[in-house]
Amino acid sequence: MKKPLEGIKVLDLSTYVAGPGTASVLADWGANVIKIEGLKPEEGRKTGVSVGCPADDGCNPYFGSVNVGKRALSLNLKSEKGKEIMDQLLQTADVFVTNIRVPALGRLGLDWETVHKKYPKLIFAHVSGFGENGPQKNDAGYDTVAFWAKTGLMTDLGEGAPLSPVWGFADGFTNPILAGGIAAALYGRTITGEGTKVMCSLYGLGVYGLHTAVASTQYGDKFPRSRKNPSSPMANTYQCSDGEWIMISNFDDRLYPVFLDKICGRPDLAENSAYNNQTCYPEKNAEVVPLADAAFGAKTSQQMAELLKECDIAFNILGHFKDIARDPQAIENNYVVKYTHKDGSVSMMSKPPVKFDDYEVNDILPYPCFAEHTEEVLSEIGIIDQAEIQKLVDEGVVCVRK
């Protein structure tokens, strides 16, 4: 079945997660993506070892999850011949994705201004840590620094020591967002005939994602919050008799009386306008949160889940990362899919969350080994003679995989 980006050629000059994952999303949507690495494998190929994953040619799930669907080219962009080959590739490309910092791109002759002048129809997509302007525009910025640390997530969501963040979390959100921006730019090109620069930063993602906190803290809202004094007792966690915790969430005044009556067992409060709507909180938290604590503590998580469903109150039993790979909800929606690695081992791998009704994007695409497709990509720009390719290898322009 045809995919929405078939016929679109993407060059991916990015490392680790934010950037590679963007290009992988585009590959999932049908684009022809070429991953460009230097004469050595990019550092992201071995990051998985730090979190207990295998990270070799046979099985590399951490790297593979954001590099599926690509072909891999080894190219020395600091060499004159390497720059010449890059220019040939850019001539026929539709999209260039990179997370290389702007000064380094300039030294390679791959900054936006230079590339746009040469290839005015090219979509130039750039991921940064902190944005294109401001005092931190050229700072190094992994998501742990630019997203977790700078936004306040590590300090304002926990009590006591800072939270220990999950690597690549913000990167994972950045990827489909930037892919959407690229798709919009491709559509815009059909109207204007011109390419454009599309930008997304990890810090920008955090600021936008925290739009409610950005607004509320300007008017006195304070973090971190205690579950004993939440913004609302209907947006809080409660522990059940089996030790499991449940998160409930509601912002509809119609359900406050239901919560007070059916969950807390207080029909009198359900009829009292001093308790039965969200404008009463957090002032009434000291009274209502203990009632809810007692109600949840008297039932198992499954018993309470059934009651909450009957009341149509949004909730979920708190899960764990380790449960996602076997969660029926994730599997049936193809949020995770079974992947067979090159060594024959099998694991579940996350897929991009955007799905289409008329396009099939749930197939499982391979992720490449280092330099796996160098010769194939070179052949597409007319370099097919083995002696010429060997000369490129000998001169340190490319690596090939035998």
Secondary structure, 3 states (H helix, E strand, C coil): CCCCCCCCEEEEECCCCCCHHHHHHHHHCCCEEEEEECCCCCHHHCHHHHHCCCCCCCCCHHHHCCCCCEEEEECCCCCHHHHHHHHHHHHCCCEEEECCCHHHHHHHCCCHHHHHHHCCCCEEEEEECCCCCCCCCCCCCCHHHHHHHHHCHHHHCCCCCCCCCCCCHHHHHHHHHHHHHHHHHHHHHHHHCCCCEEEEEHHHHHHHHCHHHHHHHHHCCCCCCCCCCCCCCCEEEEECCCCCEEEEECCCHHHHHHHHHHHCCCHHHHCCCCCCCHHHCCCCHHHHHHHHHHHHHCCCHHHHHHHHHHCCCEEEECCCHHHHHHCHHHHHCCCEEEEECCCCCEEEEECCCCCCCCCCCCCCCCCCCCCCCHHHHHHCCCCCCHHHHHHHHHCCCCCCCC
